[in-house]
Structure formats: C-alpha cells, structure tokens
Amino acid sequence: MSTDHVGHGHGSEMSDRECADFIEQIVYLIDNELSESDCAIVRAHIDTCNPCLEKYDLQRTVKAVVARSCSESAPSELRERVKLRLQQVRIEITETS
C-alpha cells in the first residue's frame, strides 16, 4: 500500500495519502487537541518527514501571526448582537429537533 515518497527527505516509505493524514493532524497538534499517544505519533512523523515538518512550521507561524493580529476585542455592541443571534439559532435548532 505504501509507495516510496520521492523527494520526501526520509528513508521510510510513506505515501502521499499517509502524509495527508498527518498534515490534517498537524492543526490538532498545534491546538493541543490530540491525545498524548497521537501527539507522539504525529511528532515522530514530523521528525522524519521534511515536507510535513515544513507544513507544521508554516501552520504554527500562520497561527502565531493571526493570534498577534487579533489582539483587539470586538466592540460591545457587536458582541451583544452576536450573542443574541447565537441564542436565536439555538432556539431554532431546539424547536426543530
């Protein structure tokens, strides 16, 4: 099932699909949303796969830049409108369930 991943930068065989699965998990790793065992598996892969490591670094950098850029809080009027709309959506969902 695995094929040699040309230009991958590691000696083990890894398919594009397997790397795609790890890349999907990178976001969860960065957000601390993986179990310890899953973190270890993803980190082990990243340590041996240069393209996935680059994607991990890029995701981390983008997340840090966005976090720095989003330090302002929304105006209280906007927060209240959003809260009200969320409450309306919850009521609609509850009524249709």
NORTASUL-V364377 format. One record per backbone hydrogen bond with DSSP energy under -1.0 kcal/mol. CO is the residue of the C=O (numbers start at 1). NH is the residue of the N-H. If there is no record, write none. Layout:
CO/NH  CO/NH
This chain:
4/6  5/8  15/19  16/20  17/21  18/22  19/23  20/24  21/25  22/26  25/29  26/30  27/31  28/33  29/32  35/39  36/40  37/41  38/42  39/43  40/44  41/45  42/46  43/47  45/48  49/53  50/54  51/55  52/56  53/57  54/58  55/59  56/60  57/61  58/62  59/63  60/64  61/65  62/66  63/67  64/68  65/69  66/70  75/79  76/80  77/81  78/82  79/83  80/84  81/85  82/86  83/87  84/88  85/89  86/90  87/91  88/92  89/93  90/94  91/95  92/96  93/97
